[in-house]
């Protein structure tokens, strides 16, 4: 792992002092590598603000249940960088030796020129995907769309756009329409695009872009629908109706994400046979996507927290994600009331006020902690003040040990086992999974 860290540190040093938003650097290094982006399997290219990872995990599960092999590129990672690249031949994260060799090839091809870290690591991923066989590639956009490093793919099998809301405003601006235009940049001439639930303004931007590119478009709620009925997932489009098991991932929003994945397969012509439809039911029961309303049932945290604690981990970090998380927790509270504690760490670039507003009247107390694996985290004191301004009871703690001690004290006073959500950042979610001894696989 020290070799991996050293190699990634070298890539970080290539980062330009000022970033000009273009794909010029990416095209240069791809050409020097022998254009691996032209030698990859058919691509499901996924952009959006919330639900990209869950939708991608659903697409992967649906394909693998049909016996297909699937490469996956996603970001960021939770514990180890290797999590960003899953190779279809093995179905597992890239091994250290293969990753190191790919990094060296990218460094050689780049020849010391400026390259952002995400561009460099995306080049590494393309090199690996081109040199290892698989049937399909699930490719998640890092930021935006039109100028994202992944957008060197010229003809995806299907473009997928998940729900869009405000996030990364320092790069994408604070106009929802402008953000939508960036995300719609993955729509390519003649390539089908499936679109999750959107605000009207976003809908119009995507529809106009698809029209200009003559790209067949499927909107959720129009060309296809997915909903919960009797504890089942019902999916319907012009070709018929599927009555399926609910997705393994927790939360009603996962019904929508799974529906989006099913529509992506339909648009690709991979949902036609009876065997494929039977495989879908199996796939939905096996989807795995860590740190997205992930329950913990065992691990080291259970020795640290109050007895019978209910523990959840979610890396959602913007108001749109918070709305979905709060709705899920509210449903849990209706079914089984417990005092709910939020243990939160957050990047300085996020909108904590908009995030915390979603939990008013739901969270018993917010415990704010630092992010230990990045220098870009907001201070716990500032985060607690913002939570208080949003109408929540909140306190700041300098370490996770002190945060856990605070939960134990409060639970003892309440004399009731707590419901605890660790979240606000994928960095914090990764820290919790590592601390618990349950890293992603």
C-alpha positions in Angstrom: 0.0 0.0 0.0 2.9 2.4 0.6 4.0 1.9 -3.0 0.4 2.8 -4.1 0.5 5.9 -2.0 3.9 6.9 -3.3 2.7 6.4 -6.9 -0.5 8.4 -6.3 1.5 11.2 -4.7 3.6 11.4 -7.9 0.4 11.8 -9.9 -0.8 14.5 -7.5 2.3 16.6 -8.2 1.4 16.8 -11.9 -1.7 18.8 -10.9 -1.8 22.3 -12.6 -1.6 25.3 -10.4 -4.6 26.7 -12.3 -7.1 24.4 -14.1 -8.4 25.5 -17.5 -11.5 23.5 -18.0 -10.9 21.5 -21.2 -10.3 18.0 -22.4 -7.0 18.9 -24.1 -4.8 17.3 -21.5 -6.9 14.2 -21.5 -6.9 13.8 -25.3 -3.1 14.3 -25.3 -2.4 11.6 -22.7 -4.9 9.2 -24.3 -3.2 9.5 -27.7 0.2 8.9 -26.0 -1.2 5.8 -24.4 -2.4 4.4 -27.7 -6.0 5.6 -27.4 -7.2 3.0 -24.8 -10.6 4.8 -24.7 -11.3 3.3 -28.2 -10.5 -0.2 -27.1 -12.9 -0.5 -24.1 -16.1 -2.6 -23.8 -19.5 -1.0 -24.5 -20.1 1.8 -22.0 -22.9 2.8 -19.7 -21.8 6.4 -19.0 -23.5 7.8 -15.8 -23.7 11.4 -14.8 -25.8 13.3 -12.2 -25.7 14.7 -8.7 -27.2 12.0 -6.5 -27.6 8.3 -7.1 -24.8 7.8 -9.7 -23.0 5.1 -7.6 -26.2 3.3 -6.6 -27.5 3.3 -10.2 -24.1 2.1 -11.5 -24.1 -0.7 -8.9 -27.6 -1.7 -10.0 -26.5 -1.8 -13.7 -23.5 -3.9 -12.8 -25.7 -6.3 -10.8 -28.2 -6.6 -13.5 -25.5 -7.4 -16.1 -23.6 -9.9 -13.9 -26.8 -11.7 -13.1 -27.1 -12.4 -16.9 -23.5 -13.9 -16.8 -21.8 -10.8 -18.2 -18.5 -9.4 -17.0 -18.4 -5.8 -16.0 -15.6 -3.2 -15.5 -16.5 -0.4 -13.1 -15.0 3.1 -12.6 -16.3 5.2 -9.8 -15.1 7.9 -7.3 -14.2 8.8 -4.7 -13.0 5.7 -2.8 -13.9 5.0 0.8 -10.8 3.3 2.2 -8.4 2.3 -0.6 -7.8 3.9 -4.0 -8.2 0.5 -5.6 -12.0 0.7 -5.0 -12.3 3.1 -7.9 -11.4 0.5 -10.4 -13.2 -2.9 -10.6 -12.0 -5.3 -13.3 -14.7 -7.5 -14.9 -12.4 -10.5 -15.4 -12.1 -11.0 -11.7 -15.1 -9.0 -10.4 -12.8 -7.5 -7.8 -11.0 -4.3 -7.3 -7.8 -3.9 -9.2 -4.8 -5.6 -7.5 -1.8 -3.5 -6.4 0.7 -4.8 -8.9 -1.6 -4.2 -11.9 -2.5 -0.7 -10.6 1.2 0.2 -10.1 2.0 -1.0 -13.7 -0.8 1.1 -15.1 0.3 4.2 -13.2 3.8 3.8 -14.5 2.5 3.5 -18.1 0.4 6.7 -17.7 3.5 8.6 -16.2 5.6 7.4 -19.1 3.0 8.5 -21.7 2.4 11.9 -19.9 6.1 12.6 -19.9 6.0 15.1 -17.0 3.3 17.4 -18.4 0.6 18.9 -16.3 -2.4 16.7 -15.6 -5.1 16.9 -12.9 -5.2 14.0 -10.5 -8.6 12.9 -11.7 -7.4 13.0 -15.4 -4.3 10.9 -14.5 -6.3 8.3 -12.5 -9.0 8.2 -15.3 -6.2 7.5 -17.8 -5.0 4.7 -15.5 -8.5 3.3 -15.5 -8.9 3.4 -19.3 -5.5 1.7 -19.7 -6.6 -1.1 -17.4 -10.0 -1.4 -19.0 -8.5 -1.6 -22.5 -6.0 -4.3 -21.5 -8.3 -6.5 -19.5 -11.3 -8.3 -21.1 -14.9 -7.6 -20.1 -18.3 -7.5 -21.7 -19.3 -4.0 -20.5 -18.0 -0.9 -18.6 -20.0 1.1 -16.1 -18.3 4.5 -16.2 -19.2 7.1 -13.6 -18.5 10.8 -14.3 -16.4 12.5 -11.7 -17.6 16.0 -11.9 -20.0 17.7 -14.3 -20.0 16.0 -17.6 -19.1 17.9 -20.7 -15.5 18.5 -19.7 -15.2 15.6 -17.3 -12.1 13.4 -18.0 -14.4 10.4 -18.6 -16.1 12.2 -21.5 -13.4 11.2 -24.0 -15.7 8.3 -24.8 -17.3 9.2 -28.1 -20.1 6.7 -28.4 -21.4 5.1 -25.2 -23.9 2.3 -25.4 -26.2 4.3 -23.1 -25.9 7.6 -21.3 -27.6 7.8 -17.9 -28.4 10.9 -16.0 -29.5 10.6 -12.4 -31.3 13.3 -10.4 -29.5 16.7 -10.6 -29.3 19.2 -7.8 -26.8 21.8 -6.7 -23.4 20.5 -5.7 -19.8 21.5 -6.5 -21.0 25.0 -7.1 -17.3 26.3 -7.0 -16.8 24.3 -10.3 -20.2 24.1 -11.9 -21.9 27.3 -10.7 -25.0 27.8 -8.6 -27.5 27.8 -11.5 -29.5 24.5 -11.7 -29.9 25.0 -15.4 -26.1 25.5 -15.9 -25.4 22.4 -13.9 -27.9 20.5 -15.9 -26.2 21.6 -19.1 -22.8 20.4 -17.8 -24.3 17.0 -16.9 -26.0 16.7 -20.3 -22.6 17.0 -21.9 -22.4 13.2 -21.8 -25.2 12.9 -24.4 -23.7 11.9 -27.7 -25.1 11.9 -31.2 -27.5 9.0 -31.8 -26.8 7.3 -28.4 -29.8 6.6 -26.2 -30.1 8.5 -22.9 -32.2 7.5 -19.9 -33.0 10.2 -17.3 -34.0 9.9 -13.7 -36.5 12.3 -11.9 -35.7 16.0 -12.5 -36.9 19.5 -11.9 -38.8 21.0 -14.8 -35.9 23.3 -15.7 -33.5 20.4 -15.8 -35.9 18.3 -17.8 -36.0 21.0 -20.5 -32.2 21.4 -20.7 -31.7 17.7 -21.1 -34.5 17.3 -23.6 -33.1 20.2 -25.8 -29.6 18.7 -25.7 -30.9 15.3 -26.7 -32.9 16.8 -29.5 -29.8 18.6 -30.9 -27.8 15.3 -30.8 -30.7 13.3 -32.2 -30.3 11.0 -29.2 -33.3 8.8 -28.3 -34.4 9.8 -24.8 -36.3 8.0 -22.0 -37.5 10.1 -19.1 -38.5 8.4 -15.8 -42.2 9.1 -15.3 -42.8 9.4 -19.0 -41.2 6.6 -21.1 -40.7 4.4 -18.1 -41.7 4.3 -14.4 -40.7 2.4 -11.3 -42.5 2.3 -8.0 -43.0 0.3 -4.8 -46.2 -1.7 -4.5 -46.8 -4.3 -1.8 -43.2 -4.4 -0.9 -42.2 -5.2 -4.6 -40.5 -3.1 -7.3 -42.8 -2.6 -10.2 -41.1 -1.4 -13.5 -43.1 -0.4 -16.5 -42.2 0.9 -20.0 -43.8 0.6 -23.5 -42.6 -3.0 -23.7 -44.5 -4.2 -20.6 -44.4 -4.5 -16.9 -42.0 -6.3 -14.5 -42.9 -7.3 -11.0 -39.6 -7.7 -9.1 -38.0 -8.2 -5.7 -37.1 -4.8 -4.1 -33.5 -3.8 -4.3 -31.2 -4.8 -1.5 -30.1 -1.2 -1.0 -32.1 0.6 1.7 -34.4 3.5 1.0 -37.4 4.2 -1.2 -35.2 6.2 -3.6 -33.4 3.0 -4.5 -36.6 1.9 -6.2 -36.1 4.9 -8.6 -32.4 4.2 -9.0 -33.1 0.5 -9.8 -35.8 1.6 -12.3 -33.2 3.9 -14.0 -30.8 0.9 -14.2 -33.5 -1.3 -15.7 -34.3 1.4 -18.3 -30.6 1.6 -19.2 -30.5 -2.1 -19.9 -33.8 -1.8 -21.9 -32.3 1.0 -24.0 -29.3 -1.2 -24.6 -31.5 -4.1 -25.8 -30.4 -6.2 -22.9 -33.8 -6.7 -21.2 -35.7 -8.6 -23.9 -35.4 -12.3 -23.1 -37.3 -14.2 -20.4 -33.9 -15.3 -19.0 -32.9 -11.6 -18.6 -36.1 -10.8 -16.8 -35.6 -13.7 -14.3 -32.0 -12.6 -13.8 -33.2 -9.1 -12.9 -35.0 -10.4 -9.9 -31.9 -12.2 -8.6 -29.8 -9.1 -9.3 -31.9 -6.7 -7.3 -31.6 -8.9 -4.2 -27.8 -8.8 -4.5 -26.9 -5.2 -5.2 -24.0 -4.0 -3.1 -23.0 -0.3 -2.8 -21.2 0.6 0.5 -21.9 3.7 2.5 -25.3 4.5 0.9 -27.7 4.0 3.8 -25.6 1.0 4.7 -26.7 -0.8 7.9 -24.0 -2.2 10.1 -25.0 -5.4 11.9 -21.6 -6.4 13.4 -18.1 -5.1 13.8 -15.8 -3.3 16.2 -18.2 -0.3 16.6 -20.7 -2.5 18.5 -18.2 -2.8 21.3 -17.8 1.0 21.4 -21.3 2.2 21.1 -24.3 1.7 23.5 -25.8 -1.8 23.6 -28.4 -2.5 20.9 -27.4 0.6 18.9 -28.8 0.8 15.4 -26.0 2.0 13.1 -26.2 3.4 9.6 -23.5 4.8 7.3 -24.2 7.2 4.4 -21.7 9.4 2.5 -24.4 11.8 1.1 -23.2 15.4 1.4 -25.6 17.8 -0.4 -29.2 19.0 0.4 -30.7 16.6 -2.2 -29.0 13.6 -0.6 -30.0 14.9 2.9 -33.6 15.1 1.9 -33.6 11.4 0.8 -31.7 10.3 4.0 -34.1 12.3 6.3 -37.1 10.8 4.6 -35.7 7.3 5.1 -34.9 8.0 8.8 -38.3 9.5 9.3 -39.9 6.3 8.0 -37.7 4.2 10.4 -38.8 6.5 13.3 -42.5 5.9 12.3 -42.0 2.2 12.4 -39.8 2.0 15.5 -39.1 5.2 17.5 -35.5 5.7 18.8 -33.5 8.8 19.6 -31.6 9.7 16.4 -28.1 11.0 16.5 -26.2 12.3 13.5 -22.4 12.1 13.6 -21.3 14.5 10.8 -18.1 15.5 9.1 -18.2 17.6 6.0 -16.0 19.2 3.3 -15.6 22.9 3.4 -17.0 23.2 -0.2 -20.4 21.7 0.7 -23.7 23.4 1.9 -24.1 22.2 5.5 -27.0 24.6 6.2 -29.0 23.2 3.3 -28.0 19.7 4.5 -28.9 20.1 8.2 -32.3 21.8 7.4 -33.6 18.5 6.2 -33.3 17.0 9.7 -35.1 19.6 11.8 -37.5 17.8 14.2 -36.0 14.5 13.4 -32.4 14.5 14.8 -32.1 14.4 18.6 -28.6 15.8 18.4 -25.8 16.4 15.8 -22.3 15.5 16.8 -19.7 17.2 14.6 -16.3 15.7 14.0 -13.2 16.5 11.8 -12.4 14.6 8.6 -9.2 12.9 9.4 -8.3 11.7 5.8 -8.4 15.1 4.1 -7.2 18.6 4.8 -10.3 20.1 3.2 -12.8 19.4 5.9 -14.8 22.0 7.7 -14.0 22.5 11.4 -16.3 20.7 13.8 -17.0 24.0 15.7 -18.1 25.8 12.6 -20.2 22.8 11.5 -21.9 22.6 14.9 -22.7 26.4 14.7 -24.3 25.9 11.3 -26.3 23.0 12.5 -27.6 25.1 15.5 -28.5 27.9 13.1 -30.6 25.3 11.2 -32.5 24.6 14.3 -30.7 21.5 15.6 -29.1 20.7 18.9 -25.4 20.2 18.1 -21.9 19.9 19.6 -18.4 19.7 18.3 -15.8 17.1 19.2 -12.1 16.9 18.1 -12.0 13.1 17.7 -14.2 10.2 16.9 -13.4 8.7 20.3 -14.9 11.8 22.0 -17.9 11.7 19.7 -18.6 8.1 20.6 -18.2 8.9 24.3 -20.8 11.7 23.8 -23.3 9.2 22.3 -22.8 6.8 25.2 -23.4 9.6 27.7 -26.6 10.8 26.0 -27.9 7.2 25.5 -27.4 6.6 29.2 -29.3 9.7 30.1 -32.1 8.7 27.6 -32.0 5.1 28.8 -32.9 4.0 25.3 -30.8 2.4 22.5 -30.0 5.0 19.9 -30.3 5.1 16.1 -27.0 6.6 14.8 -26.2 7.9 11.3 -22.5 8.5 10.5 -22.3 10.7 7.4 -22.0 14.1 5.7 -19.0 12.9 3.7 -17.7 9.8 1.9 -14.4 10.5 3.7 -16.2 10.1 7.1 -18.1 7.0 5.8 -14.8 5.4 4.8 -13.3 6.2 8.2 -16.2 4.5 9.9 -16.2 1.4 7.7 -12.4 1.0 8.3 -12.8 1.6 12.1 -15.6 -1.1 12.1 -13.5 -3.6 10.2 -15.9 -3.8 7.3 -14.1 -2.2 4.3 -15.7 -2.4 0.9 -15.1 -5.5 -1.2 
